Amino acid sequence: DELAGVVAKINKTEQANRFLSDLLTPTEFNDLALRWQIVKLLYKGLSIRDVSQRLGVATATVERGSRELKYSKARGFHEFLK
């Protein structure tokens, strides 16, 4: 809850980049950015195979994002994809 509260206080892209860069390793930062790209493309209606090919990732990676979009109880992605 504390981390979510800190994130909620961020109101500028530059601020978010600095915070995430300090909090995450470069690999973790890139993995999160890639996951967001996957979710956005799936939400737009691209198939798992199309997303996999476009981003150069395994279909299993894309399938995880697909499951989160379909079955997440929190529905957190959906709040920001509208």
C-alpha positions as CSV (number, residue, x, y, z in Angstrom):
1,D,0.0,0.0,0.0
2,E,2.8,2.4,0.8
3,L,4.4,1.9,-2.7
4,A,1.0,2.4,-4.4
5,G,0.6,5.6,-2.4
6,V,3.9,6.9,-3.5
7,V,3.1,6.1,-7.2
8,A,-0.3,7.9,-6.8
9,K,1.6,11.1,-5.9
10,I,3.5,11.1,-9.2
11,N,1.9,13.7,-11.5
12,K,4.6,14.3,-14.2
13,T,6.2,11.9,-16.7
14,E,9.7,13.1,-15.8
15,Q,9.0,12.5,-12.1
16,A,7.7,9.0,-12.9
17,N,10.8,8.2,-15.0
18,R,13.2,9.3,-12.3
19,F,11.3,7.3,-9.6
20,L,11.1,4.2,-11.7
21,S,14.7,4.4,-12.8
22,D,15.8,4.6,-9.1
23,L,13.4,1.8,-8.1
24,L,14.0,-0.7,-10.9
25,T,16.9,-2.2,-12.7
26,P,17.2,-1.3,-16.3
27,T,16.0,-4.8,-17.2
28,E,13.0,-4.5,-14.9
29,F,12.1,-1.1,-16.3
30,N,12.3,-2.4,-19.9
31,D,10.2,-5.5,-19.0
32,L,7.5,-3.3,-17.5
33,A,7.5,-1.0,-20.6
34,L,7.3,-4.1,-22.8
35,R,4.4,-5.5,-20.8
36,W,2.5,-2.2,-21.2
37,Q,3.1,-2.3,-25.0
38,I,1.7,-5.9,-25.1
39,V,-1.4,-5.0,-23.1
40,K,-2.1,-1.9,-25.3
41,L,-1.8,-3.9,-28.5
42,L,-4.0,-6.7,-27.2
43,Y,-6.6,-4.1,-26.0
44,K,-6.6,-2.6,-29.5
45,G,-7.6,-6.1,-30.8
46,L,-4.4,-7.5,-32.2
47,S,-4.1,-11.2,-31.9
48,I,-1.5,-12.9,-29.6
49,R,0.5,-14.0,-32.7
50,D,0.4,-10.5,-34.2
51,V,1.6,-8.9,-30.9
52,S,4.3,-11.6,-30.6
53,Q,5.6,-10.9,-34.1
54,R,5.4,-7.1,-33.8
55,L,7.3,-6.9,-30.5
56,G,9.6,-9.9,-31.1
57,V,8.5,-11.7,-27.9
58,A,7.3,-15.3,-27.3
59,T,3.6,-16.0,-27.6
60,A,3.7,-17.2,-24.0
61,T,4.8,-13.7,-22.9
62,V,1.8,-12.2,-24.8
63,E,-0.6,-14.8,-23.4
64,R,0.2,-13.7,-19.9
65,G,-0.8,-10.2,-20.8
66,S,-3.9,-11.5,-22.5
67,R,-5.0,-13.4,-19.3
68,E,-4.5,-10.3,-17.2
69,L,-6.7,-8.3,-19.5
70,K,-9.4,-11.0,-19.5
71,Y,-9.4,-12.3,-15.9
72,S,-7.9,-9.6,-13.7
73,K,-10.2,-8.9,-10.7
74,A,-8.5,-5.5,-10.1
75,R,-9.2,-4.3,-13.7
76,G,-6.3,-1.9,-13.2
77,F,-5.2,-2.0,-16.9
78,H,-8.6,-1.1,-18.1
79,E,-8.6,2.2,-16.2
80,F,-5.7,3.5,-18.2
81,L,-6.5,1.9,-21.6
82,K,-9.8,3.8,-22.1
